Amino acid sequence: MLPSISLAQEIGLAVLLVVAIVSFTGLRHLRGDDRFPHAQPAAESLPMIPSQRGSAGHPMESVELTEAEKQAFAGLVRTIPLH
């Protein structure tokens, strides 16, 4: 026991020390949990992303392009290097 502080302060210090140790242990567990291998996502689809509904989806999901916009997009696609 420390002679210069009261019993309530000693109890508060002990509680603070326990909370600090538990917090440190929990953070260390969260950061260094490399003991288990991470699951590889499936190549065909991801469960958290909904599948595409196709071109006949909601009308707000499609945009009609003008002929100039179509030509500009085609020119942009031609600049993409395909390896």
N, C-alpha and C positions, 0 to 999 in steps of 0.2 A: 504494500500500500504506500502511496505517496503521501507524505505528511503535510504538504502544503495545499492540497485540494480536498474538497469535501467528498463525502461518499457518493452523492448524486453525480458529481463531476466524474468520479472514477467509473461509475456505472455507465454514464454517457460515453466516456472514452472507450470502454470495453465494447459497447454496442457499435460504436463507430468503427472500431478495429475489425469486428466480425463482419460488418457490412462491407468494408473495404476488401477484406479477404474474399468474401463470397462474390463480390462484383469482379474482382480481378480474375478469379477462377472461371467465372462465367464468360467473361470477354476472351480469355485465353482459349476456352473451349470453342467459342464461336469462330475465332480467327484461325486456329490451328487444327481444325478437324479434317486433316488430310489422311487419317488412318483408313477411311473407307473410300473405295473408288467411286468417282462420279459417274452417273449413268449417261451413256451416250444417247443423244436424241435420235429418234427415228428419222430416216432419210426421206420417207415419203410424206410425212405430215407431222406437225407439232400439235399436241392436244390443246394447248392454250390459245392457239390462233384458229379462228373459225375458218372453215373451208370456203373457197370462192363459190359464188352462186352462178357464175357464168356471165355472159354478156347480156342476158335477159334479166338482170337483177333490178334493183330499185332504180327509178329514173334519175334520182339525184346522184347515182354512182357512175353515170356516163356523161360524156360531153361530146357534142358534135363539133368537129373541127372544120374550119374553112379549107378550101383547096390550098391556099397559101400556107396555112399552118401544117397541113399534111405534107407538103413539099419540104417545108423547113424541118419537120421532124424526120422525114426520110433522109435529108442531107445530114442531119445530126447523127442518125443511126449509122450512116455510111462511114462516119469518121471514127467510130468505135473499133479499135483493133481486135480482131478475132484470132486467137491463137490456136 
